[in-house]
């Protein structure tokens, strides 16, 4: 498929996807969504690919939000009837079992912050700025900001961000648990690709199961989560990659994975 609003490159086992509307600070319009859905589906279906990195083109923005110009004249009935924004979570989160990382290279505002939070983790440039400024437009987060941000940073920070619309810099975002690491902007993509290569080199079933386990922690009670974890662990012990991984450890050599 050819894309107009995103760029897709393969770096060995890692798919690098770049939102490519720098003139609009990579604002997320319906074309970006449609192309991201296609790119994530292709990544998920390609057995040669083990991890993806999502970033924004240019030095200024990861994504400055949903496209305000696209939404400005849209009637409420269209937002409702299209279940506007539902596609982001269903395709990029629920249908993507392989891990992916957001490499946030500047503004991640509104839908941009929400998109970054759909990733399995966020690596931020030292110039990154996060925010949920929708209140200033007379609306509120619509792609998960009130839910994922609250789970990531707690009620106090999430309320502060949503109610004042202020931005959080990279240092505050790391302190608050929103991002896993901060790197200088110039090294961001290298660092994210390196982390993604590490993940892509892991046994693929174990990578998917580790991702599922951590995500279950947000959806369930501690007892049910611990049960899910034990059962999933026990199922992994039946895989060929478990036999190979433990044998390779004893023989002091790297494992060679079959993905089964
Ligand atoms: N939608 C559409 N266009 C956008 C945009 C957005 N979210 N953000 C920036 N742009 C466009 C600007 O309109 C401008 O285009 P023109 O040159 O054609 O005028 C271009 O990108 C550059 O932006 P600025 O001139 O504003 O750049 P700046 O450096 O002065 O300011 C900024 C940067 C503070 C990020 C500012 O652009 C801004 O506040 N953007 C909007 C942020 C926002 O409100 N995001 C939330 C959107 S709603 C949402 O996301 C809902 C949801 O929950 C999913």
py3Dmol code that shows the C-alpha trace and the ligand (Angstrom):
import py3Dmol

protein = """\
ATOM      1  CA  UNK A   1       0.000   0.000   0.000  1.00  0.00           C
ATOM      2  CA  UNK A   2       1.214   3.546  -0.693  1.00  0.00           C
ATOM      3  CA  UNK A   3       0.764   6.109   2.027  1.00  0.00           C
ATOM      4  CA  UNK A   4       0.398   9.885   1.799  1.00  0.00           C
ATOM      5  CA  UNK A   5       0.340  10.979   5.429  1.00  0.00           C
ATOM      6  CA  UNK A   6       2.697   8.495   7.023  1.00  0.00           C
ATOM      7  CA  UNK A   7       6.069   6.943   6.188  1.00  0.00           C
ATOM      8  CA  UNK A   8       6.790   3.276   6.831  1.00  0.00           C
ATOM      9  CA  UNK A   9      10.280   1.755   6.829  1.00  0.00           C
ATOM     10  CA  UNK A  10      11.571  -1.601   7.952  1.00  0.00           C
ATOM     11  CA  UNK A  11      14.833  -1.678   9.922  1.00  0.00           C
ATOM     12  CA  UNK A  12      15.545  -5.402  10.125  1.00  0.00           C
ATOM     13  CA  UNK A  13      12.825  -6.749  12.429  1.00  0.00           C
ATOM     14  CA  UNK A  14      11.532  -3.298  13.419  1.00  0.00           C
ATOM     15  CA  UNK A  15       8.875  -1.259  11.603  1.00  0.00           C
ATOM     16  CA  UNK A  16       9.377   2.504  11.914  1.00  0.00           C
ATOM     17  CA  UNK A  17       6.164   4.439  11.281  1.00  0.00           C
ATOM     18  CA  UNK A  18       6.345   8.244  11.005  1.00  0.00           C
ATOM     19  CA  UNK A  19       3.313  10.528  10.946  1.00  0.00           C
ATOM     20  CA  UNK A  20       4.239  12.854   8.117  1.00  0.00           C
ATOM     21  CA  UNK A  21       2.283  16.106   8.298  1.00  0.00           C
ATOM     22  CA  UNK A  22       4.935  18.360   9.850  1.00  0.00           C
ATOM     23  CA  UNK A  23       3.327  21.488   8.372  1.00  0.00           C
ATOM     24  CA  UNK A  24       0.262  20.756  10.576  1.00  0.00           C
ATOM     25  CA  UNK A  25       2.413  19.536  13.504  1.00  0.00           C
ATOM     26  CA  UNK A  26       1.369  15.986  12.555  1.00  0.00           C
ATOM     27  CA  UNK A  27      -2.264  16.630  13.516  1.00  0.00           C
ATOM     28  CA  UNK A  28      -4.278  13.431  13.375  1.00  0.00           C
ATOM     29  CA  UNK A  29      -6.916  13.540  10.661  1.00  0.00           C
ATOM     30  CA  UNK A  30      -8.982  10.674   9.257  1.00  0.00           C
ATOM     31  CA  UNK A  31      -6.426   9.957   6.550  1.00  0.00           C
ATOM     32  CA  UNK A  32      -3.671   9.540   9.158  1.00  0.00           C
ATOM     33  CA  UNK A  33      -5.935   7.171  11.097  1.00  0.00           C
ATOM     34  CA  UNK A  34      -6.799   5.098   8.015  1.00  0.00           C
ATOM     35  CA  UNK A  35      -3.123   4.834   7.055  1.00  0.00           C
ATOM     36  CA  UNK A  36      -2.005   4.002  10.592  1.00  0.00           C
ATOM     37  CA  UNK A  37      -4.644   1.264  10.768  1.00  0.00           C
ATOM     38  CA  UNK A  38      -3.272  -0.218   7.528  1.00  0.00           C
ATOM     39  CA  UNK A  39       0.367   0.122   8.637  1.00  0.00           C
ATOM     40  CA  UNK A  40      -0.232  -1.443  12.055  1.00  0.00           C
ATOM     41  CA  UNK A  41      -2.225  -4.295  10.466  1.00  0.00           C
ATOM     42  CA  UNK A  42       0.634  -4.942   8.014  1.00  0.00           C
ATOM     43  CA  UNK A  43       3.158  -4.874  10.880  1.00  0.00           C
ATOM     44  CA  UNK A  44       1.032  -7.278  12.932  1.00  0.00           C
ATOM     45  CA  UNK A  45       0.649  -9.685  10.003  1.00  0.00           C
ATOM     46  CA  UNK A  46       4.321  -9.722   8.944  1.00  0.00           C
ATOM     47  CA  UNK A  47       6.193 -12.533  10.706  1.00  0.00           C
ATOM     48  CA  UNK A  48       9.552 -10.872   9.966  1.00  0.00           C
ATOM     49  CA  UNK A  49       8.577  -7.883  12.158  1.00  0.00           C
ATOM     50  CA  UNK A  50       8.791  -8.097  15.944  1.00  0.00           C
ATOM     51  CA  UNK A  51       8.338  -4.553  17.234  1.00  0.00           C
ATOM     52  CA  UNK A  52       7.296  -1.136  15.877  1.00  0.00           C
ATOM     53  CA  UNK A  53       8.254   2.444  16.652  1.00  0.00           C
ATOM     54  CA  UNK A  54       5.826   5.324  16.038  1.00  0.00           C
ATOM     55  CA  UNK A  55       7.104   8.892  15.782  1.00  0.00           C
ATOM     56  CA  UNK A  56       6.296  12.227  14.147  1.00  0.00           C
ATOM     57  CA  UNK A  57       8.111  13.931  11.277  1.00  0.00           C
ATOM     58  CA  UNK A  58      10.202  17.011  12.058  1.00  0.00           C
ATOM     59  CA  UNK A  59      11.684  18.270  15.295  1.00  0.00           C
ATOM     60  CA  UNK A  60       8.633  20.049  16.595  1.00  0.00           C
ATOM     61  CA  UNK A  61       5.828  17.564  17.155  1.00  0.00           C
ATOM     62  CA  UNK A  62       4.960  13.916  17.660  1.00  0.00           C
ATOM     63  CA  UNK A  63       1.349  14.990  17.061  1.00  0.00           C
ATOM     64  CA  UNK A  64      -0.342  18.212  18.192  1.00  0.00           C
ATOM     65  CA  UNK A  65      -3.702  16.490  18.546  1.00  0.00           C
ATOM     66  CA  UNK A  66      -6.702  15.461  16.551  1.00  0.00           C
ATOM     67  CA  UNK A  67      -7.091  17.716  13.519  1.00  0.00           C
ATOM     68  CA  UNK A  68      -9.062  20.698  14.814  1.00  0.00           C
ATOM     69  CA  UNK A  69      -9.745  21.968  11.287  1.00  0.00           C
ATOM     70  CA  UNK A  70     -11.369  18.628  10.401  1.00  0.00           C
ATOM     71  CA  UNK A  71     -13.516  18.668  13.551  1.00  0.00           C
ATOM     72  CA  UNK A  72     -14.495  22.360  13.602  1.00  0.00           C
ATOM     73  CA  UNK A  73     -17.634  22.115  11.429  1.00  0.00           C
ATOM     74  CA  UNK A  74     -18.542  18.506  12.030  1.00  0.00           C
ATOM     75  CA  UNK A  75     -21.995  18.053  13.569  1.00  0.00           C
ATOM     76  CA  UNK A  76     -22.310  16.209  16.874  1.00  0.00           C
ATOM     77  CA  UNK A  77     -24.543  13.602  15.227  1.00  0.00           C
ATOM     78  CA  UNK A  78     -21.623  12.640  12.922  1.00  0.00           C
ATOM     79  CA  UNK A  79     -19.220  12.284  15.854  1.00  0.00           C
ATOM     80  CA  UNK A  80     -21.776  10.055  17.554  1.00  0.00           C
ATOM     81  CA  UNK A  81     -22.890   7.997  14.557  1.00  0.00           C
ATOM     82  CA  UNK A  82     -19.311   7.380  13.377  1.00  0.00           C
ATOM     83  CA  UNK A  83     -18.310   6.582  16.975  1.00  0.00           C
ATOM     84  CA  UNK A  84     -15.525   9.085  16.275  1.00  0.00           C
ATOM     85  CA  UNK A  85     -12.129   8.110  17.788  1.00  0.00           C
ATOM     86  CA  UNK A  86     -13.177   4.488  18.458  1.00  0.00           C
ATOM     87  CA  UNK A  87     -10.918   3.208  15.648  1.00  0.00           C
ATOM     88  CA  UNK A  88      -7.718   4.309  17.390  1.00  0.00           C
ATOM     89  CA  UNK A  89      -8.089   1.996  20.366  1.00  0.00           C
ATOM     90  CA  UNK A  90      -9.676  -0.883  18.473  1.00  0.00           C
ATOM     91  CA  UNK A  91      -6.958  -1.051  15.795  1.00  0.00           C
ATOM     92  CA  UNK A  92      -3.798   0.299  17.405  1.00  0.00           C
ATOM     93  CA  UNK A  93      -4.320  -1.175  20.869  1.00  0.00           C
ATOM     94  CA  UNK A  94      -6.727  -4.110  20.792  1.00  0.00           C
ATOM     95  CA  UNK A  95      -5.708  -5.578  17.415  1.00  0.00           C
ATOM     96  CA  UNK A  96      -1.961  -5.067  17.859  1.00  0.00           C
ATOM     97  CA  UNK A  97      -0.571  -7.903  19.951  1.00  0.00           C
ATOM     98  CA  UNK A  98       3.050  -7.247  19.025  1.00  0.00           C
ATOM     99  CA  UNK A  99       4.813  -4.597  21.111  1.00  0.00           C
ATOM    100  CA  UNK A 100       5.281  -1.035  19.879  1.00  0.00           C
ATOM    101  CA  UNK A 101       6.986   2.051  21.251  1.00  0.00           C
ATOM    102  CA  UNK A 102       6.091   5.748  20.874  1.00  0.00           C
ATOM    103  CA  UNK A 103       9.159   7.920  20.260  1.00  0.00           C
ATOM    104  CA  UNK A 104       7.885  11.368  21.240  1.00  0.00           C
ATOM    105  CA  UNK A 105       9.921  14.058  19.509  1.00  0.00           C
ATOM    106  CA  UNK A 106       8.131  17.264  20.553  1.00  0.00           C
ATOM    107  CA  UNK A 107       4.511  18.245  21.211  1.00  0.00           C
ATOM    108  CA  UNK A 108       2.257  15.322  22.148  1.00  0.00           C
ATOM    109  CA  UNK A 109      -0.980  17.164  22.805  1.00  0.00           C
ATOM    110  CA  UNK A 110      -4.601  16.044  22.998  1.00  0.00           C
ATOM    111  CA  UNK A 111      -4.932  13.097  20.629  1.00  0.00           C
ATOM    112  CA  UNK A 112      -1.127  13.136  20.241  1.00  0.00           C
ATOM    113  CA  UNK A 113      -0.626  12.506  23.956  1.00  0.00           C
ATOM    114  CA  UNK A 114      -3.414   9.930  23.831  1.00  0.00           C
ATOM    115  CA  UNK A 115      -1.829   8.193  20.839  1.00  0.00           C
ATOM    116  CA  UNK A 116       1.545   8.050  22.621  1.00  0.00           C
ATOM    117  CA  UNK A 117      -0.193   6.504  25.644  1.00  0.00           C
ATOM    118  CA  UNK A 118      -1.624   3.735  23.408  1.00  0.00           C
ATOM    119  CA  UNK A 119       1.949   2.524  22.892  1.00  0.00           C
ATOM    120  CA  UNK A 120       3.405  -0.116  25.194  1.00  0.00           C
ATOM    121  CA  UNK A 121       5.817   2.518  26.443  1.00  0.00           C
ATOM    122  CA  UNK A 122       7.029   5.990  25.564  1.00  0.00           C
ATOM    123  CA  UNK A 123      10.597   7.098  24.980  1.00  0.00           C
ATOM    124  CA  UNK A 124      10.716  10.896  25.002  1.00  0.00           C
ATOM    125  CA  UNK A 125      13.129  13.409  23.546  1.00  0.00           C
ATOM    126  CA  UNK A 126      14.303  16.007  26.061  1.00  0.00           C
ATOM    127  CA  UNK A 127      12.189  18.487  24.053  1.00  0.00           C
ATOM    128  CA  UNK A 128       8.934  16.507  24.434  1.00  0.00           C
ATOM    129  CA  UNK A 129       5.859  18.262  25.821  1.00  0.00           C
ATOM    130  CA  UNK A 130       2.713  16.425  26.844  1.00  0.00           C
ATOM    131  CA  UNK A 131      -0.726  17.859  27.425  1.00  0.00           C
ATOM    132  CA  UNK A 132      -4.497  17.412  27.261  1.00  0.00           C
ATOM    133  CA  UNK A 133      -5.560  20.939  26.234  1.00  0.00           C
ATOM    134  CA  UNK A 134      -8.989  19.933  24.856  1.00  0.00           C
ATOM    135  CA  UNK A 135     -10.747  21.918  27.585  1.00  0.00           C
ATOM    136  CA  UNK A 136      -9.523  25.114  25.895  1.00  0.00           C
ATOM    137  CA  UNK A 137     -11.500  24.090  22.790  1.00  0.00           C
ATOM    138  CA  UNK A 138     -14.678  23.532  24.781  1.00  0.00           C
ATOM    139  CA  UNK A 139     -14.315  19.768  24.732  1.00  0.00           C
ATOM    140  CA  UNK A 140     -12.418  17.060  26.631  1.00  0.00           C
ATOM    141  CA  UNK A 141     -10.113  14.158  25.786  1.00  0.00           C
ATOM    142  CA  UNK A 142     -11.753  11.673  23.401  1.00  0.00           C
ATOM    143  CA  UNK A 143      -9.063   9.074  22.669  1.00  0.00           C
ATOM    144  CA  UNK A 144      -8.271   7.921  26.202  1.00  0.00           C
ATOM    145  CA  UNK A 145      -6.648  10.939  27.866  1.00  0.00           C
ATOM    146  CA  UNK A 146      -8.862  10.977  30.928  1.00  0.00           C
ATOM    147  CA  UNK A 147      -8.431   7.222  31.413  1.00  0.00           C
ATOM    148  CA  UNK A 148      -4.893   6.303  30.316  1.00  0.00           C
ATOM    149  CA  UNK A 149      -3.317   9.492  31.689  1.00  0.00           C
ATOM    150  CA  UNK A 150      -4.985   8.942  35.068  1.00  0.00           C
ATOM    151  CA  UNK A 151      -3.733   5.358  35.182  1.00  0.00           C
ATOM    152  CA  UNK A 152      -0.236   6.485  34.172  1.00  0.00           C
ATOM    153  CA  UNK A 153       0.281   9.515  36.413  1.00  0.00           C
ATOM    154  CA  UNK A 154      -2.502   9.354  39.025  1.00  0.00           C
ATOM    155  CA  UNK A 155      -5.484  11.578  39.731  1.00  0.00           C
ATOM    156  CA  UNK A 156      -3.673  14.725  40.919  1.00  0.00           C
ATOM    157  CA  UNK A 157      -1.538  15.195  37.804  1.00  0.00           C
ATOM    158  CA  UNK A 158      -4.259  13.999  35.408  1.00  0.00           C
ATOM    159  CA  UNK A 159      -6.812  16.453  36.854  1.00  0.00           C
ATOM    160  CA  UNK A 160      -4.234  19.247  36.751  1.00  0.00           C
ATOM    161  CA  UNK A 161      -3.437  18.516  33.090  1.00  0.00           C
ATOM    162  CA  UNK A 162      -7.050  18.096  31.926  1.00  0.00           C
ATOM    163  CA  UNK A 163      -8.486  21.037  33.878  1.00  0.00           C
ATOM    164  CA  UNK A 164      -5.739  23.617  33.241  1.00  0.00           C
ATOM    165  CA  UNK A 165      -4.703  22.324  29.800  1.00  0.00           C
ATOM    166  CA  UNK A 166      -1.072  22.946  30.778  1.00  0.00           C
ATOM    167  CA  UNK A 167       1.849  21.058  29.278  1.00  0.00           C
ATOM    168  CA  UNK A 168       4.209  18.718  31.089  1.00  0.00           C
ATOM    169  CA  UNK A 169       7.853  18.743  29.986  1.00  0.00           C
ATOM    170  CA  UNK A 170       9.887  15.578  29.492  1.00  0.00           C
ATOM    171  CA  UNK A 171      11.454  15.662  32.971  1.00  0.00           C
ATOM    172  CA  UNK A 172       8.054  15.957  34.684  1.00  0.00           C
ATOM    173  CA  UNK A 173       6.650  13.244  32.429  1.00  0.00           C
ATOM    174  CA  UNK A 174       9.446  10.858  33.406  1.00  0.00           C
ATOM    175  CA  UNK A 175       9.117  11.754  37.116  1.00  0.00           C
ATOM    176  CA  UNK A 176       5.383  11.099  36.887  1.00  0.00           C
ATOM    177  CA  UNK A 177       5.710   7.689  35.233  1.00  0.00           C
ATOM    178  CA  UNK A 178       4.331   8.725  31.850  1.00  0.00           C
ATOM    179  CA  UNK A 179       7.541   7.981  29.935  1.00  0.00           C
ATOM    180  CA  UNK A 180      10.112   5.258  30.472  1.00  0.00           C
ATOM    181  CA  UNK A 181      13.230   7.186  29.433  1.00  0.00           C
ATOM    182  CA  UNK A 182      14.377  10.569  28.119  1.00  0.00           C
ATOM    183  CA  UNK A 183      17.107  11.000  25.526  1.00  0.00           C
ATOM    184  CA  UNK A 184      18.484  13.994  23.626  1.00  0.00           C
ATOM    185  CA  UNK A 185      16.323  14.728  20.576  1.00  0.00           C
ATOM    186  CA  UNK A 186      19.171  13.914  18.155  1.00  0.00           C
ATOM    187  CA  UNK A 187      19.456  10.376  19.557  1.00  0.00           C
ATOM    188  CA  UNK A 188      15.738   9.648  19.938  1.00  0.00           C
ATOM    189  CA  UNK A 189      15.127   7.456  16.910  1.00  0.00           C
ATOM    190  CA  UNK A 190      18.363   5.491  17.416  1.00  0.00           C
ATOM    191  CA  UNK A 191      17.449   4.836  21.055  1.00  0.00           C
ATOM    192  CA  UNK A 192      13.882   3.807  20.164  1.00  0.00           C
ATOM    193  CA  UNK A 193      15.070   1.557  17.321  1.00  0.00           C
ATOM    194  CA  UNK A 194      17.650  -0.004  19.639  1.00  0.00           C
ATOM    195  CA  UNK A 195      15.010  -0.743  22.287  1.00  0.00           C
ATOM    196  CA  UNK A 196      12.696  -2.100  19.578  1.00  0.00           C
ATOM    197  CA  UNK A 197      15.458  -4.317  18.143  1.00  0.00           C
ATOM    198  CA  UNK A 198      16.032  -5.737  21.632  1.00  0.00           C
ATOM    199  CA  UNK A 199      12.327  -6.574  21.922  1.00  0.00           C
ATOM    200  CA  UNK A 200      12.146  -7.932  18.362  1.00  0.00           C
ATOM    201  CA  UNK A 201      15.004 -10.318  19.188  1.00  0.00           C
ATOM    202  CA  UNK A 202      12.993 -11.894  22.047  1.00  0.00           C
ATOM    203  CA  UNK A 203      10.944 -15.090  21.671  1.00  0.00           C
ATOM    204  CA  UNK A 204       7.829 -13.704  19.897  1.00  0.00           C
ATOM    205  CA  UNK A 205       5.185 -15.572  21.897  1.00  0.00           C
ATOM    206  CA  UNK A 206       6.846 -14.521  25.150  1.00  0.00           C
ATOM    207  CA  UNK A 207       6.874 -10.898  23.935  1.00  0.00           C
ATOM    208  CA  UNK A 208       3.131 -10.974  23.238  1.00  0.00           C
ATOM    209  CA  UNK A 209       2.364 -12.667  26.552  1.00  0.00           C
ATOM    210  CA  UNK A 210       4.505 -10.241  28.579  1.00  0.00           C
ATOM    211  CA  UNK A 211       2.623  -7.362  26.925  1.00  0.00           C
ATOM    212  CA  UNK A 212      -0.761  -8.966  27.647  1.00  0.00           C
ATOM    213  CA  UNK A 213       0.164  -9.586  31.282  1.00  0.00           C
ATOM    214  CA  UNK A 214       1.111  -5.996  32.004  1.00  0.00           C
ATOM    215  CA  UNK A 215      -2.031  -4.735  30.249  1.00  0.00           C
ATOM    216  CA  UNK A 216      -4.228  -7.093  32.282  1.00  0.00           C
ATOM    217  CA  UNK A 217      -2.988  -5.290  35.428  1.00  0.00           C
ATOM    218  CA  UNK A 218      -5.048  -2.273  34.312  1.00  0.00           C
ATOM    219  CA  UNK A 219      -8.220  -4.238  33.747  1.00  0.00           C
ATOM    220  CA  UNK A 220      -8.618  -6.595  36.680  1.00  0.00           C
ATOM    221  CA  UNK A 221      -8.288  -7.296  40.398  1.00  0.00           C
ATOM    222  CA  UNK A 222      -4.922  -8.331  41.877  1.00  0.00           C
ATOM    223  CA  UNK A 223      -6.107 -11.916  42.478  1.00  0.00           C
ATOM    224  CA  UNK A 224      -7.436 -12.348  38.936  1.00  0.00           C
ATOM    225  CA  UNK A 225      -4.358 -10.671  37.490  1.00  0.00           C
ATOM    226  CA  UNK A 226      -2.045 -12.992  39.419  1.00  0.00           C
ATOM    227  CA  UNK A 227      -4.059 -15.990  38.236  1.00  0.00           C
ATOM    228  CA  UNK A 228      -3.864 -14.767  34.623  1.00  0.00           C
ATOM    229  CA  UNK A 229      -0.103 -14.314  35.049  1.00  0.00           C
ATOM    230  CA  UNK A 230       0.438 -17.837  36.454  1.00  0.00           C
ATOM    231  CA  UNK A 231      -1.683 -19.512  33.765  1.00  0.00           C
ATOM    232  CA  UNK A 232       0.020 -17.558  30.986  1.00  0.00           C
ATOM    233  CA  UNK A 233       3.435 -18.409  32.458  1.00  0.00           C
ATOM    234  CA  UNK A 234       2.452 -22.071  32.636  1.00  0.00           C
ATOM    235  CA  UNK A 235       1.285 -22.051  28.992  1.00  0.00           C
ATOM    236  CA  UNK A 236       4.601 -20.519  27.887  1.00  0.00           C
ATOM    237  CA  UNK A 237       6.444 -23.422  29.517  1.00  0.00           C
ATOM    238  CA  UNK A 238       4.929 -25.659  26.819  1.00  0.00           C
ATOM    239  CA  UNK A 239       6.561 -23.716  23.967  1.00  0.00           C
ATOM    240  CA  UNK A 240       9.591 -24.811  21.958  1.00  0.00           C
ATOM    241  CA  UNK A 241      11.110 -21.404  22.658  1.00  0.00           C
ATOM    242  CA  UNK A 242      10.988 -22.097  26.408  1.00  0.00           C
ATOM    243  CA  UNK A 243      12.883 -25.374  25.898  1.00  0.00           C
ATOM    244  CA  UNK A 244      15.386 -23.605  23.658  1.00  0.00           C
ATOM    245  CA  UNK A 245      15.738 -20.557  25.963  1.00  0.00           C
ATOM    246  CA  UNK A 246      16.549 -22.617  29.036  1.00  0.00           C
ATOM    247  CA  UNK A 247      18.849 -24.998  27.092  1.00  0.00           C
ATOM    248  CA  UNK A 248      20.672 -22.022  25.549  1.00  0.00           C
ATOM    249  CA  UNK A 249      21.154 -20.489  29.010  1.00  0.00           C
ATOM    250  CA  UNK A 250      22.693 -23.695  30.353  1.00  0.00           C
ATOM    251  CA  UNK A 251      24.895 -24.036  27.267  1.00  0.00           C
ATOM    252  CA  UNK A 252      25.944 -20.354  27.563  1.00  0.00           C
ATOM    253  CA  UNK A 253      24.847 -19.381  24.026  1.00  0.00           C
ATOM    254  CA  UNK A 254      22.137 -17.122  22.565  1.00  0.00           C
ATOM    255  CA  UNK A 255      18.750 -18.748  21.968  1.00  0.00           C
ATOM    256  CA  UNK A 256      17.424 -19.338  18.465  1.00  0.00           C
ATOM    257  CA  UNK A 257      13.662 -18.728  18.427  1.00  0.00           C
ATOM    258  CA  UNK A 258      10.988 -20.549  16.431  1.00  0.00           C
ATOM    259  CA  UNK A 259       8.014 -18.483  17.593  1.00  0.00           C
ATOM    260  CA  UNK A 260       6.257 -21.633  18.761  1.00  0.00           C
TER     261      UNK A 260
END
"""
ligand_1 = """\
54
LIG
N -5.170 20.458 14.344
C -5.019 21.072 13.155
N -3.972 21.885 12.863
C -3.058 22.063 13.823
C -3.146 21.467 15.098
C -4.266 20.617 15.333
N -4.426 19.956 16.491
N -2.084 21.850 15.844
C -1.349 22.673 15.057
N -1.930 22.808 13.833
C -1.470 23.594 12.695
C -1.719 25.099 12.927
O -3.042 25.411 12.616
C -0.697 25.685 11.993
O -1.210 25.611 10.684
P -1.177 26.917 9.708
O 0.285 27.162 9.495
O -1.904 26.440 8.496
O -1.842 27.997 10.471
C 0.478 24.715 12.078
O -0.056 23.494 12.589
C 1.557 25.193 13.044
O 0.954 25.430 14.298
P 1.124 26.821 15.098
O 1.359 27.950 14.158
O -0.029 26.935 16.044
O 2.491 26.507 15.886
P 2.965 27.165 17.253
O 4.382 26.768 17.417
O 2.631 28.607 17.315
O 2.085 26.436 18.399
C 1.056 24.541 19.470
C 2.238 25.074 18.631
C 1.112 25.123 20.884
C 1.190 23.022 19.541
C -0.279 24.955 18.797
O -0.229 24.570 17.422
C -1.489 24.317 19.390
O -1.940 24.728 20.460
N -2.107 23.322 18.698
C -3.330 22.705 19.094
C -3.141 21.772 20.298
C -4.488 21.186 20.717
O -5.378 21.879 21.130
N -4.621 19.841 20.613
C -5.816 19.147 20.969
C -6.699 18.950 19.752
S -8.290 18.288 20.145
C -8.016 16.645 20.392
O -6.922 16.141 20.235
C -9.227 15.861 20.820
C -8.936 14.510 21.379
O -9.001 14.247 22.536
C -8.544 13.422 20.498
"""
view = py3Dmol.view(width=600, height=400)
view.addModel(protein, "pdb")
view.setStyle({"model": 0}, {"cartoon": {"style": "trace"}})
view.addModel(ligand_1, "xyz")
view.setStyle({"model": 1}, {"stick": {}})
view.zoomTo()
view.show()
